[in-house]
Amino acid sequence: MAASSTKQFKNICVLSEFQYGKYKEFVQAAINLGRVIAERTLHLVYGGGERGLSRLVSKAVFTRGSQVLGIIPKAMKPLVCMSGPPIGEN
């Protein structure tokens, strides 16, 4: 068994563009994950898009006061649908 470390995470990355559709339990799970991330005062890095579960996580983190950074590679920008304002820093 590995020795325990005193280092703590400061950032966490979530990438999930899963279109949850009829799976409403995934919506609540994503929101709960965002709540826990914010409660632990972690910073979130996510895929930056407007759709999918990672967007729900980012909203939950941001509304609870933690830092959020959305990443969209230049090559992907034309493919990303953004009808609303970005969450956090992009």
C-alpha positions as CSV (number, residue, x, y, z in Angstrom):
1,M,0.0,0.0,0.0
2,A,1.3,3.4,-0.9
3,A,2.2,5.9,1.8
4,S,-0.4,8.6,2.2
5,S,0.4,12.0,0.8
6,T,-0.2,15.4,2.4
7,K,-0.7,17.0,-1.0
8,Q,-4.2,18.1,-1.8
9,F,-5.8,18.6,-5.2
10,K,-6.5,22.2,-6.1
11,N,-8.0,21.7,-9.5
12,I,-10.2,19.0,-11.1
13,C,-11.0,18.5,-14.7
14,V,-14.4,17.2,-16.0
15,L,-15.0,16.3,-19.6
16,S,-18.4,14.9,-20.5
17,E,-20.3,15.8,-23.5
18,F,-22.8,13.1,-22.9
19,Q,-26.3,14.1,-24.1
20,Y,-28.4,13.0,-21.1
21,G,-31.8,13.4,-22.8
22,K,-34.2,11.1,-21.0
23,Y,-31.6,10.2,-18.2
24,K,-32.7,12.8,-15.7
25,E,-30.8,11.1,-12.9
26,F,-27.5,12.1,-14.7
27,V,-28.6,15.7,-14.5
28,Q,-28.9,15.5,-10.7
29,A,-25.6,13.6,-10.4
30,A,-23.8,16.3,-12.4
31,I,-25.2,19.0,-10.2
32,N,-24.3,17.1,-7.1
33,L,-20.7,16.7,-8.4
34,G,-20.5,20.4,-8.9
35,R,-21.7,21.1,-5.4
36,V,-19.1,18.8,-3.9
37,I,-16.3,20.3,-6.0
38,A,-17.3,23.8,-4.7
39,E,-17.7,22.6,-1.1
40,R,-14.1,21.3,-1.2
41,T,-13.0,24.7,-2.7
42,L,-11.5,23.0,-5.8
43,H,-11.2,24.9,-9.1
44,L,-12.8,23.3,-12.1
45,V,-11.5,22.9,-15.7
46,Y,-14.1,21.7,-18.1
47,G,-14.6,21.2,-21.9
48,G,-16.0,24.7,-22.3
49,G,-18.9,23.7,-24.5
50,E,-22.6,24.5,-23.9
51,R,-24.0,21.0,-24.0
52,G,-23.5,17.9,-21.9
53,L,-23.0,17.0,-18.3
54,S,-19.7,18.9,-17.9
55,R,-21.7,22.2,-18.5
56,L,-24.1,21.3,-15.7
57,V,-21.1,20.6,-13.4
58,S,-19.5,23.9,-14.3
59,K,-22.7,25.8,-13.6
60,A,-23.1,24.2,-10.2
61,V,-19.4,24.9,-9.3
62,F,-19.6,28.5,-10.5
63,T,-22.8,29.4,-8.8
64,R,-21.3,28.3,-5.5
65,G,-18.3,30.6,-5.9
66,S,-15.5,28.3,-7.1
67,Q,-13.3,29.2,-10.1
68,V,-14.2,27.7,-13.4
69,L,-12.1,27.6,-16.6
70,G,-13.6,26.4,-19.9
71,I,-11.2,25.1,-22.5
72,I,-12.1,24.9,-26.2
73,P,-9.3,24.0,-28.6
74,K,-9.1,26.4,-31.6
75,A,-9.8,23.6,-34.0
76,M,-13.0,22.8,-32.1
77,K,-14.4,26.3,-31.8
78,P,-16.3,26.3,-35.1
79,L,-18.0,23.1,-34.0
80,V,-19.1,24.3,-30.5
81,C,-22.5,25.7,-30.2
82,M,-22.5,28.7,-27.8
83,S,-25.9,30.4,-27.6
84,G,-25.4,31.7,-24.1
85,P,-22.6,33.4,-22.2
86,P,-19.6,31.3,-21.1
87,I,-19.4,30.1,-17.5
88,G,-16.3,31.3,-15.7
89,E,-13.1,32.1,-17.6
90,N,-12.7,30.9,-21.2
